[in-house]
Amino acid sequence: MTYMIEPSERLRRAVHSNDATLVRRIVKSHPGLIHNPDHSATGLSNSSLHLAASLGHLQVCKVLVALGHEIPTPALNEKHQTALMLAAAAGHTEVVLFLSESDPTSILRRDIQGRDAIMEASMGGHDTVLQILLTYAPGGAQKAVQNADLDGNTALHFASSNGNLLVLRTLLAAGADPGKRNVWSWTAIAYSATVQAEVYLKGLVSEVEKRRRFKNEGEDERKGGAVRMVEEEINVAD
């Protein structure tokens, strides 16, 4: 006896196999299946794009987006996560770049824990992914790294607690606040995963503060010089 595989299962298998051509063919034949949420016990209602993004299958992601998967808004799973969040958490650079360019507003979307793609990348230690997200973040990188989840943890808290040294440097360079405390009044430094991470982060903070101080002093000197020049011109006129 021959059993026909349901279109929804065929589509899921095609996504798993990274078969973009077959994905396009199935979705065009069954437009209602474009999201095809996984309702299995562990599926979290992840859509086709969630699955493709989590696996790093760029061509499948491109096909699904082109066919309207994210119209009018990004698909969310049971945790209110976007496909971009899953790609960022897994460190799939090319997929993150594609999704960020396709819809920059999705970068700052939050899940049910208040976390965004930037926090996911920081938690996973994916520095290149983080830099992409900060480049495309609406409102700029400095504003984006100030965001905190429901517990008050910022991307810097997550990077510190996981000992992601490159990510720590990137976040501080973007303007992350090392003194920001979560709901338990802990700073990112207090969450350092190792002594090495703590020493490294303290050194970075000190370096950033020195640069900021030198920059402010330079600006003050320029302003003072401008005042003196005006005074001299006034004296000459007199």
FIFI-590363 format. One record per residue (C-alpha): residue in three letters; x, y negated, z negated; residue number from 1. Coordinates in pm, 1 decimal. Example, Ala and Ser with C-alpha at 12.3 -4.5 7.8 and 13.67 -1.06 7.14 Angstrom:
2
<node ALA,<1230.0,450.0,-780.0>,1>
<node SER,<1367.0,106.0,-714.0>,2>
//
This chain:
238
<node MET,<0.0,0.0,0.0>,1>
<node THR,<132.5,-344.0,95.5>,2>
<node TYR,<93.4,-630.1,-149.5>,3>
<node MET,<82.9,-988.5,-28.3>,4>
<node ILE,<283.7,-1230.8,-236.7>,5>
<node GLU,<81.8,-1532.6,-338.4>,6>
<node PRO,<190.1,-1860.6,-170.2>,7>
<node SER,<265.3,-2015.0,-510.8>,8>
<node GLU,<506.3,-1731.8,-592.8>,9>
<node ARG,<663.1,-1748.1,-246.1>,10>
<node LEU,<717.0,-2120.4,-291.6>,11>
<node ARG,<882.2,-2070.4,-629.1>,12>
<node ARG,<1109.5,-1803.7,-483.7>,13>
<node ALA,<1200.6,-2031.1,-193.4>,14>
<node VAL,<1297.4,-2308.0,-436.7>,15>
<node HIS,<1507.6,-2061.4,-638.8>,16>
<node SER,<1676.8,-1946.4,-318.9>,17>
<node ASN,<1749.4,-2303.5,-209.8>,18>
<node ASP,<1565.7,-2238.7,116.0>,19>
<node ALA,<1459.5,-2591.8,211.2>,20>
<node THR,<1318.4,-2483.2,547.8>,21>
<node LEU,<1088.1,-2227.1,390.3>,22>
<node VAL,<983.7,-2472.4,119.5>,23>
<node ARG,<881.2,-2723.4,387.4>,24>
<node ARG,<687.8,-2459.6,580.0>,25>
<node ILE,<494.9,-2334.1,275.2>,26>
<node VAL,<406.1,-2681.2,147.9>,27>
<node LYS,<288.2,-2795.7,491.2>,28>
<node SER,<68.1,-2486.8,515.9>,29>
<node HIS,<-54.9,-2530.0,157.1>,30>
<node PRO,<-35.9,-2903.5,69.7>,31>
<node GLY,<-210.8,-2845.2,-261.8>,32>
<node LEU,<86.2,-2639.2,-378.6>,33>
<node ILE,<343.7,-2916.2,-356.0>,34>
<node HIS,<370.7,-2944.3,-735.8>,35>
<node ASN,<305.7,-2576.0,-810.0>,36>
<node PRO,<353.3,-2604.7,-1190.9>,37>
<node ASP,<495.3,-2298.2,-1363.7>,38>
<node HIS,<234.1,-2194.3,-1620.8>,39>
<node SER,<428.9,-1894.5,-1748.8>,40>
<node ALA,<516.6,-1868.9,-2118.1>,41>
<node THR,<854.1,-2034.9,-2067.6>,42>
<node GLY,<770.9,-2241.6,-1760.2>,43>
<node LEU,<681.2,-2567.1,-1940.0>,44>
<node SER,<463.7,-2646.8,-1637.3>,45>
<node ASN,<776.3,-2742.7,-1445.6>,46>
<node SER,<691.6,-2844.8,-1091.1>,47>
<node SER,<875.0,-2742.3,-775.2>,48>
<node LEU,<1092.8,-3054.3,-800.8>,49>
<node HIS,<1167.4,-2989.1,-1168.2>,50>
<node LEU,<1289.8,-2643.7,-1074.7>,51>
<node ALA,<1494.0,-2758.4,-776.9>,52>
<node ALA,<1651.3,-3044.4,-974.0>,53>
<node SER,<1741.1,-2822.3,-1268.9>,54>
<node LEU,<1915.3,-2581.9,-1028.7>,55>
<node GLY,<2093.3,-2859.3,-838.5>,56>
<node HIS,<1930.4,-2773.4,-504.9>,57>
<node LEU,<1965.6,-3107.0,-327.7>,58>
<node GLN,<1811.7,-3018.8,9.2>,59>
<node VAL,<1500.2,-2875.2,-153.1>,60>
<node CYS,<1468.8,-3190.7,-362.4>,61>
<node LYS,<1490.8,-3402.9,-48.4>,62>
<node VAL,<1220.2,-3199.4,125.7>,63>
<node LEU,<982.7,-3219.8,-170.7>,64>
<node VAL,<1029.0,-3595.1,-216.5>,65>
<node ALA,<981.6,-3652.7,157.6>,66>
<node LEU,<656.5,-3455.6,144.7>,67>
<node GLY,<522.8,-3681.0,-133.4>,68>
<node HIS,<597.3,-3483.3,-449.6>,69>
<node GLU,<659.4,-3799.6,-655.6>,70>
<node ILE,<367.4,-4004.1,-519.8>,71>
<node PRO,<221.4,-4203.9,-688.6>,72>
<node THR,<436.2,-4137.0,-998.2>,73>
<node PRO,<704.1,-3885.2,-1096.0>,74>
<node ALA,<571.6,-3543.0,-1198.5>,75>
<node LEU,<603.2,-3461.1,-1568.4>,76>
<node ASN,<625.8,-3125.4,-1740.4>,77>
<node GLU,<476.5,-3036.6,-2079.8>,78>
<node LYS,<751.7,-3232.2,-2255.6>,79>
<node HIS,<686.7,-3531.4,-2028.9>,80>
<node GLN,<1026.0,-3480.9,-1869.9>,81>
<node THR,<1093.8,-3587.8,-1513.0>,82>
<node ALA,<1296.0,-3390.8,-1259.5>,83>
<node LEU,<1568.0,-3654.2,-1298.0>,84>
<node MET,<1597.7,-3579.6,-1669.8>,85>
<node LEU,<1652.5,-3210.4,-1600.0>,86>
<node ALA,<1910.7,-3284.6,-1330.9>,87>
<node ALA,<2092.5,-3525.9,-1563.9>,88>
<node ALA,<2093.5,-3274.8,-1849.4>,89>
<node ALA,<2240.5,-3010.0,-1618.9>,90>
<node GLY,<2500.0,-3245.2,-1469.6>,91>
<node HIS,<2390.1,-3213.2,-1106.6>,92>
<node THR,<2556.8,-3525.1,-968.5>,93>
<node GLU,<2422.6,-3520.1,-612.0>,94>
<node VAL,<2064.1,-3459.9,-720.3>,95>
<node VAL,<2086.7,-3737.5,-979.8>,96>
<node LEU,<2219.7,-3977.3,-717.9>,97>
<node PHE,<1942.6,-3889.1,-474.0>,98>
<node LEU,<1661.3,-3918.4,-730.7>,99>
<node SER,<1804.1,-4240.9,-875.1>,100>
<node GLU,<1818.2,-4399.6,-530.0>,101>
<node SER,<1469.8,-4272.2,-447.1>,102>
<node ASP,<1309.6,-4415.1,-760.7>,103>
<node PRO,<1532.4,-4617.3,-997.3>,104>
<node THR,<1238.5,-4676.5,-1233.8>,105>
<node SER,<1241.8,-4307.5,-1326.7>,106>
<node ILE,<1580.4,-4354.8,-1494.5>,107>
<node LEU,<1427.0,-4525.6,-1798.4>,108>
<node ARG,<1115.6,-4308.5,-1830.0>,109>
<node ARG,<1084.5,-4139.8,-2170.3>,110>
<node ASP,<981.2,-3787.7,-2268.8>,111>
<node ILE,<774.1,-3699.4,-2576.7>,112>
<node GLN,<1083.6,-3743.2,-2794.8>,113>
<node GLY,<1151.0,-4086.4,-2651.5>,114>
<node ARG,<1459.3,-3970.9,-2461.3>,115>
<node ASP,<1554.0,-4080.8,-2110.9>,116>
<node ALA,<1788.8,-3947.3,-1842.0>,117>
<node ILE,<2077.6,-4157.1,-1974.5>,118>
<node MET,<2049.7,-3990.3,-2314.2>,119>
<node GLU,<2032.1,-3646.9,-2150.3>,120>
<node ALA,<2349.9,-3711.7,-1951.1>,121>
<node SER,<2525.0,-3843.0,-2262.6>,122>
<node MET,<2422.8,-3540.4,-2464.2>,123>
<node GLY,<2557.4,-3306.4,-2197.0>,124>
<node GLY,<2883.3,-3495.1,-2152.0>,125>
<node HIS,<2823.0,-3562.7,-1782.1>,126>
<node ASP,<3018.8,-3883.9,-1730.8>,127>
<node THR,<2981.4,-3914.4,-1352.3>,128>
<node VAL,<2606.2,-3860.5,-1382.5>,129>
<node LEU,<2592.5,-4123.6,-1655.4>,130>
<node GLN,<2776.1,-4377.5,-1440.7>,131>
<node ILE,<2530.6,-4320.3,-1156.1>,132>
<node LEU,<2232.3,-4371.5,-1385.7>,133>
<node LEU,<2380.0,-4689.2,-1533.0>,134>
<node THR,<2450.7,-4822.7,-1184.0>,135>
<node TYR,<2087.9,-4787.3,-1075.7>,136>
<node ALA,<1917.0,-4857.0,-1411.3>,137>
<node PRO,<1656.8,-5135.7,-1375.6>,138>
<node GLY,<1758.6,-5438.3,-1578.8>,139>
<node GLY,<2123.9,-5340.1,-1584.3>,140>
<node ALA,<2346.5,-5099.7,-1775.5>,141>
<node GLN,<2383.6,-5312.2,-2088.5>,142>
<node LYS,<2010.6,-5318.5,-2148.6>,143>
<node ALA,<1970.0,-4947.9,-2068.5>,144>
<node VAL,<2223.3,-4826.6,-2326.9>,145>
<node GLN,<2037.7,-5005.2,-2607.9>,146>
<node ASN,<1738.0,-4773.2,-2578.2>,147>
<node ALA,<1671.3,-4531.6,-2863.2>,148>
<node ASP,<1453.0,-4223.5,-2902.0>,149>
<node LEU,<1179.3,-4178.9,-3163.8>,150>
<node ASP,<1443.2,-4105.1,-3428.9>,151>
<node GLY,<1636.5,-4418.3,-3341.1>,152>
<node ASN,<1920.9,-4230.0,-3172.9>,153>
<node THR,<2086.4,-4400.9,-2877.0>,154>
<node ALA,<2289.6,-4245.6,-2597.5>,155>
<node LEU,<2598.4,-4329.3,-2805.2>,156>
<node HIS,<2463.1,-4120.9,-3096.1>,157>
<node PHE,<2416.1,-3822.4,-2863.5>,158>
<node ALA,<2759.6,-3859.5,-2703.4>,159>
<node SER,<2927.4,-3886.8,-3043.5>,160>
<node SER,<2744.9,-3592.1,-3198.9>,161>
<node ASN,<2854.1,-3374.8,-2907.0>,162>
<node GLY,<3211.3,-3502.0,-2892.4>,163>
<node ASN,<3189.0,-3632.4,-2537.0>,164>
<node LEU,<3487.7,-3866.6,-2526.9>,165>
<node LEU,<3465.7,-3988.1,-2165.8>,166>
<node VAL,<3098.4,-4063.1,-2211.6>,167>
<node LEU,<3175.0,-4260.5,-2528.1>,168>
<node ARG,<3412.1,-4483.0,-2332.2>,169>
<node THR,<3162.0,-4535.1,-2050.8>,170>
<node LEU,<2879.9,-4625.2,-2289.5>,171>
<node LEU,<3090.3,-4873.2,-2487.0>,172>
<node ALA,<3216.1,-5032.3,-2164.7>,173>
<node ALA,<2852.3,-5072.0,-2060.5>,174>
<node GLY,<2771.9,-5257.0,-2382.5>,175>
<node ALA,<2643.4,-4987.5,-2620.3>,176>
<node ASP,<2621.4,-5105.9,-2981.5>,177>
<node PRO,<2834.8,-4884.2,-3211.2>,178>
<node GLY,<2676.5,-5041.9,-3517.9>,179>
<node LYS,<2319.9,-4948.7,-3424.4>,180>
<node ARG,<2159.9,-4721.4,-3683.5>,181>
<node ASN,<1892.7,-4457.3,-3639.9>,182>
<node VAL,<1592.3,-4408.9,-3869.1>,183>
<node TRP,<1818.4,-4242.9,-4128.4>,184>
<node SER,<2057.3,-4540.7,-4115.7>,185>
<node TRP,<2335.0,-4340.7,-3947.6>,186>
<node THR,<2558.1,-4496.0,-3680.6>,187>
<node ALA,<2704.2,-4308.3,-3385.9>,188>
<node ILE,<3042.5,-4287.6,-3560.1>,189>
<node ALA,<2882.6,-4111.8,-3855.9>,190>
<node TYR,<2760.7,-3841.1,-3618.6>,191>
<node SER,<3105.2,-3767.5,-3471.2>,192>
<node ALA,<3127.4,-3398.0,-3382.0>,193>
<node THR,<3496.0,-3373.2,-3472.6>,194>
<node VAL,<3763.5,-3576.1,-3648.1>,195>
<node GLN,<3917.7,-3633.6,-3305.2>,196>
<node ALA,<3591.9,-3777.4,-3173.9>,197>
<node GLU,<3558.8,-4002.3,-3479.4>,198>
<node VAL,<3913.5,-4137.1,-3446.8>,199>
<node TYR,<3869.3,-4184.1,-3071.6>,200>
<node LEU,<3539.1,-4368.4,-3109.8>,201>
<node LYS,<3676.1,-4594.4,-3383.5>,202>
<node GLY,<3970.4,-4676.3,-3158.6>,203>
<node LEU,<3739.0,-4756.8,-2868.5>,204>
<node VAL,<3522.6,-4978.8,-3087.3>,205>
<node SER,<3830.2,-5165.7,-3208.8>,206>
<node GLU,<3950.3,-5206.1,-2850.0>,207>
<node VAL,<3613.6,-5340.7,-2734.4>,208>
<node GLU,<3595.7,-5584.9,-3025.1>,209>
<node LYS,<3945.5,-5715.7,-2948.7>,210>
<node ARG,<3857.1,-5773.3,-2584.6>,211>
<node ARG,<3539.1,-5951.2,-2681.8>,212>
<node ARG,<3727.8,-6169.4,-2929.5>,213>
<node PHE,<3993.4,-6261.9,-2672.4>,214>
<node LYS,<3722.3,-6340.8,-2418.4>,215>
<node ASN,<3540.6,-6568.3,-2664.9>,216>
<node GLU,<3865.1,-6743.1,-2760.9>,217>
<node GLY,<3945.8,-6798.6,-2393.9>,218>
<node GLU,<3604.1,-6948.6,-2333.7>,219>
<node ASP,<3643.1,-7176.7,-2636.6>,220>
<node GLU,<3981.4,-7295.7,-2510.6>,221>
<node ARG,<3837.6,-7374.0,-2168.2>,222>
<node LYS,<3552.3,-7566.4,-2327.2>,223>
<node GLY,<3796.4,-7754.2,-2551.5>,224>
<node GLY,<4014.1,-7836.4,-2252.1>,225>
<node ALA,<3715.0,-7975.6,-2068.2>,226>
<node VAL,<3631.1,-8199.0,-2364.0>,227>
<node ARG,<3987.5,-8330.0,-2387.1>,228>
<node MET,<3989.1,-8405.9,-2015.6>,229>
<node VAL,<3669.5,-8606.8,-2049.4>,230>
<node GLU,<3810.6,-8797.7,-2346.4>,231>
<node GLU,<4129.5,-8879.3,-2154.9>,232>
<node GLU,<3928.2,-9003.3,-1858.5>,233>
<node ILE,<3722.6,-9224.6,-2091.0>,234>
<node ASN,<4038.0,-9367.3,-2248.1>,235>
<node VAL,<4185.8,-9446.8,-1908.2>,236>
<node ALA,<3863.5,-9616.4,-1802.6>,237>
<node ASP,<3874.4,-9829.5,-2117.1>,238>
//
